């Protein structure tokens, strides 16, 4: 089952800025988004629920890894919806 990815404005802005400022990281994020759209449970993403945040309608937020064991490794935060085959990307951000 493939998913259509939808982007909140901040996530879209981050993706655009990465393309201009850090093409290598942008490429990794785009690759991760591709995997996420095909199989959000792919083991390489280490996708898991992220507590403390919820979507607009109390959807569970998930965190997927772009990088692992890297300083300021990037993460993608998302939720399922609003439609059945949608994943909404909330944020693309470095891990503190």
Phi, psi and omega in degrees: 000120176268151180244146172271130180269131175245144185241130170288155186308318182295320179294318179297319179296316179298317180298317178297314180296321178298322180300323182277323189260334183211077184304326180295315179293321177303315180300319179294319179296314180298319178299315179297319177299322177297315178296317180301321181290332180273315183209092181300343180261011178305131186302327183294338181279339183051041183294133179208160178296143178246114183278155177099347177230154172213162179287183182302326181246038181064027175294148176288136178266139178241149177246131177238141183274130169272319180228160179223145178056042179227135176302136182054040180301139182280148179229152175243128178252132186207169171217158177281131177125177013281335178264169186303318184256031178249145166235124179263123179274117183273315183205150171234115191210153174288145178282132181293000000 
